[in-house]
Amino acid sequence: MVIVTTRIPGVANMVTTIDHYIEMERLDPQDIMSFFEECVFGDQQQPWEHHPELYDVGCKIVEKLKGFPLAAKTVGRLLRNQLTFYHWTRILESKEWELQANDYDIMPALKLSYDYLPFHLQQCLSCCALFPEDYEFHTEELVCLWIGLGILHSDDKKKTIEDVGSCYLTDLINQGFFKKNVSRLGCHYYTIHDLLRELVVKVSSYECLSICSSNVMSIQIPRSVRHLSIIVDDADIEDAMTFENYKRDLCEMEKSLEVQNLHTLMLFGKYHGNFSCVFRGLFWEARALRTVFLSGVSYDVEDVLPNFSNLIHLRYLRIKSVYVNLFRCQLGHGDKSVCIPSVLCRLYHLEVIDLQGWEGDFATRHTSNLVKLRHFVVPRKELHSDIFAVGKLKFINELRAFRVGQESKGFELSQLGKLKHIGGSHGIYNLEKVQSEGEATESKLIQKSRIQELILEWDVHRPNRNPAFEESVLENLIPHSNLRYLCIRGHGGTNCPRWLGANLSVKNLESLSLDDLSWGNLPPLGEMWMVNDVGEEYQGCILGQRFQFLHRLKLVKIPRLRKWVGDNTSYLFSHLEELTIVGCSELTEVRFSHVSCGLPQQEKSMAWFPRLKSLKIEDCPKLLSLPPIPW
């Protein structure tokens, strides 16, 4: 498939193919028709075979696209939604085409595609007009923003508003309004083509307004504006004259901007803090804000929003900063520290707090007052574990860390049982402080289908261990079968839990880490031999079950493990890419030679680990030889 982007006339366009880049402004009639057909019908060999009645209408529409792939992509996706003669004729006869100013004007084609979007998707696109050109959006960022703006709603009890937001984003991608990209680190992000952004800016101008130094004096500010962004480019502070001019223009803007009606405020640019005194005066009366995004903060928030503590309608707060205090509170010795509870925890409508770009220290104890909170995005998982009575946050989507019994009240495992929506990464620490077997059951882990990664940890330095009780606790911490990553560390029991062994319920695990365990048997990992307290050797691996998709396996400090010799089930580790064995003091043999007696050693190990990329064996003093290296 060819991925095509176009830009404004006079600027070379880049068409990306699998093998190389070619520069192009417009496609010739034959190529634009081929691309149009692919946008409408996909990879069908005979695209018009089942819809011959649409061919003549399609040819006339392609003529109006003027050879521009971006127009073909958006209009083609629009036509694909309804392969009917009536729908295609309506598109062809639309009066929007009459607005084409010249052969380079594809804005009518883009506007048509926008007009046919459902209203909720138009709303989702409109807020993107507030962001700078070439901004890189991420899924979670967009969904959280739409939540803050009150766009997302779900009538389906099985579908959260986050699920709704992801579906909306998929629809916009399929309609050609977002382009999906992959970063060097393999992460996905989305961009909006410059011309599409220009369209969105125009159609949403009555409500959304983005101001920068180039338009601050010329732009008209309608009284209906509810969403505002101000962009400070690096060039705006390069010299004193430019700085003072922009500063003066922003002050003049105050006369025509009715800030008391603003619902959204976004500030962009790493130097926008240089204008904090201007913003302070400008936003003095901005008390109706629902959404605040400050990018590149270099000041206290109240320097820009002097009435921040009175933003009682605030639903969404995002701050990107790494080196200055967010809020200040005077301590006994005159130190300055961030004091989030005294401010944020009174804003009871907050649904999203995103401080991922913040590196300061601040307390989160009273965050549970924010009973509507859905996303609490912070740079360190410890900030999640400090939340007192976290069970009040019934809508929270992720709780990266929970420490049992951190205090006598408010940190019981039963707090987790109330959190029906948590997913992503979840760690339960200090499990040695669990008071009863029933408390473990009250965590209701088995009902939390959205958790992908789970850490269960006991303090390895605890003075006393109760093997029988700890074994029972782990038996009752049964995760959902959707779990992908599992780590068990420091457990004092003597046996592998049944849900990880004899009654394996987490068969879809992709990563398994067992750390500092004295188990006498291990999960179904092939033929393993253990040693008991008197040095006798016995087969201690559960058989009859298997992991189907295991990519990573880590065995650390398993003192009873004596041998791992493999068996005839060569498919057992067909997906394994990373294998780590560390600190197994009794391990004497790691051998996978039972796969096929007729194969050379290298081919035997390759049959066992056909996809192995990383092998680490460390601190195993009794190990006499290494397994054959499969490369």
Summary of the structure (lengths in Angstrom):
residues: 631
radius of gyration: 30.0
end to end distance: 34.5
largest distance: 91.0
contacts: 1960
relative contact order: 0.04
helix: 32%
strand: 17%
